[in-house]
Amino acid sequence: MSSNNTGPQHTTAHHVLSTETFTCIRCGLTVPALAPDGPRRNHCPSCLHSRHVLDHVEGGASTCGSRMSPISIAVLRTGDWMLIHRCVGCDELTSNPVCRDDNQLILMRMAVRPLAEPPFPLEAFGSL
C-alpha cells in the first residue's frame, strides 16, 4: 500500500487564508492576505494603497471599489499605529492597523508631515 495520499486534501481555514493573495490596485504587487505578524491585511506593504471594498458607513460591502490612498498615521492610546486611508472615489476615511512589513519610509514621511509642513508660519515661534 502506498503512503502517498492522492485523495482530496483537507485544509484548515488558517491554511487557506495564509495562501490567499490580492493584487495591489496601485503598484500591481501580489500581496499575501496575512501579514507576517498575523493579522489579515487590506493594504499593500510596498505603497500602502488599498481598494475600497468595505463600506464602514453602511456597515457592509462597498460598491465603490476605488483606490484608497494612505494620507496619515494615527497613534492609539496603546501605542499601536493605524494607517488612515481616503477613498479617491467617494472620500470615505478608514483606519487600519500598520503591519510589521509595511514600508517604513512612507510611514515615517506621513508621521512627520504635520511637523515638517505646519499650517502656520514657523517664524511665529521666534517672537514668543
Backbone torsions as a table, in degrees:
resi	resn	phi	psi	omega
1	MET	NA	133.2	-177.2
2	SER	-78.7	145.9	178.5
3	SER	-91.3	-4.1	178.2
4	ASN	-77.5	128.3	179.4
5	ASN	-95.3	110.1	-179.4
6	THR	-101.2	1.7	179.4
7	GLY	-77.5	-176.5	-179.8
8	PRO	-60.8	139.9	179.6
9	GLN	-91.0	132.5	176.8
10	HIS	-92.0	130.7	179.8
11	THR	-122.9	149.6	176.2
12	THR	-86.8	164.1	178.9
13	ALA	-61.0	-36.9	179.8
14	HIS	-64.1	-41.3	179.8
15	HIS	-63.9	-43.0	179.8
16	VAL	-63.0	-45.2	-179.2
17	LEU	-65.1	-36.6	-177.0
18	SER	-71.2	-17.6	178.0
19	THR	-102.0	-3.5	179.5
20	GLU	-74.0	139.9	179.2
21	THR	-134.9	166.2	170.7
22	PHE	-141.3	159.8	179.7
23	THR	-100.5	130.6	-179.9
24	CYS	-62.5	132.1	-179.0
25	ILE	-69.2	-21.3	-177.5
26	ARG	-100.9	-53.6	-172.8
27	CYS	-103.5	-8.7	176.7
28	GLY	81.8	4.1	179.3
29	LEU	-65.0	138.6	172.6
30	THR	-82.8	120.1	-170.1
31	VAL	-115.5	130.3	174.1
32	PRO	-68.7	140.7	-178.4
33	ALA	-68.9	-22.6	176.8
34	LEU	-104.0	131.3	175.7
35	ALA	-75.9	158.2	-180.0
36	PRO	-59.5	-28.3	180.0
37	ASP	-88.9	9.5	169.7
38	GLY	109.8	-41.5	-174.9
39	PRO	-72.3	157.5	175.2
40	ARG	-71.4	131.9	-179.2
41	ARG	-102.6	154.8	178.2
42	ASN	-126.3	5.2	-177.6
43	HIS	-134.4	160.4	-179.4
44	CYS	-74.7	130.5	179.2
45	PRO	-72.0	-16.8	-178.2
46	SER	-85.0	-54.7	-176.6
47	CYS	-107.0	-8.0	177.2
48	LEU	69.1	9.5	177.5
49	HIS	-81.5	161.6	-177.8
50	SER	-142.5	176.9	175.1
51	ARG	-115.2	140.7	-179.9
52	HIS	-77.2	95.5	-178.9
53	VAL	-113.9	-20.8	177.1
54	LEU	-112.3	136.3	176.2
55	ASP	-99.8	99.9	-176.9
56	HIS	-69.4	-26.3	178.6
57	VAL	-72.2	-46.3	-178.2
58	GLU	-85.9	-20.2	177.9
59	GLY	83.6	22.2	179.9
60	GLY	-148.5	-159.4	179.5
61	ALA	-68.6	140.3	179.5
62	SER	-93.0	142.2	174.5
63	THR	-93.5	-2.1	-176.1
64	CYS	-66.9	-61.0	178.3
65	GLY	70.5	8.0	-178.9
66	SER	-76.4	173.5	178.5
67	ARG	-76.4	138.0	174.7
68	MET	-102.5	118.2	-178.9
69	SER	-93.5	135.7	175.3
70	PRO	-71.7	128.6	-176.9
71	ILE	-121.5	-19.8	-175.7
72	SER	-166.0	174.2	175.8
73	ILE	-121.5	139.4	171.3
74	ALA	-121.8	143.2	178.8
75	VAL	-113.1	122.4	-179.7
76	LEU	-75.7	166.9	177.1
77	ARG	-59.1	-27.2	179.7
78	THR	-76.0	-10.8	-176.1
79	GLY	94.4	-8.1	178.3
80	ASP	-69.9	140.6	178.0
81	TRP	-92.1	140.6	175.7
82	MET	-119.7	138.7	177.5
83	LEU	-92.0	125.9	-179.6
84	ILE	-99.1	125.6	179.0
85	HIS	-113.2	148.5	170.1
86	ARG	-122.8	131.5	178.5
87	CYS	-73.6	129.8	178.7
88	VAL	-75.3	-13.4	-179.9
89	GLY	-92.0	-44.6	-173.6
90	CYS	-125.6	1.1	177.8
91	ASP	69.2	10.9	176.9
92	GLU	-65.0	141.6	176.1
93	LEU	-102.6	140.3	175.7
94	THR	-136.3	161.4	173.9
95	SER	-128.4	140.9	-179.0
96	ASN	-142.1	145.3	-179.2
97	PRO	-61.7	141.2	173.0
98	VAL	-73.0	137.3	179.3
99	CYS	-99.8	155.4	-175.4
100	ARG	-58.4	-31.8	-176.9
101	ASP	-97.9	11.9	177.5
102	ASP	-66.3	151.7	-178.1
103	ASN	-59.7	107.6	-174.6
104	GLN	-68.6	-31.1	178.8
105	LEU	-65.2	-45.9	179.1
106	ILE	-65.3	-41.6	178.9
107	LEU	-59.7	-45.5	-179.2
108	MET	-68.2	-37.3	176.6
109	ARG	-60.0	-42.4	178.9
110	MET	-68.4	-37.6	-177.5
111	ALA	-67.7	-36.1	-177.1
112	VAL	-93.7	-8.0	-178.1
113	ARG	-53.2	-44.3	179.6
114	PRO	-61.3	-30.6	178.0
115	LEU	-80.6	-34.7	-178.6
116	ALA	-77.4	-28.7	-177.9
117	GLU	-131.6	67.5	-178.4
118	PRO	-68.6	157.5	-177.8
119	PRO	-81.3	13.8	-179.7
120	PHE	-141.7	159.0	-179.5
121	PRO	-72.3	133.0	179.6
122	LEU	-67.1	-21.1	-179.9
123	GLU	-60.7	-23.4	-179.8
124	ALA	-60.4	-27.0	179.5
125	PHE	-71.2	-23.3	179.9
126	GLY	-66.4	-26.3	-177.3
127	SER	-95.6	2.2	-178.5
128	LEU	-82.7	NA	NA
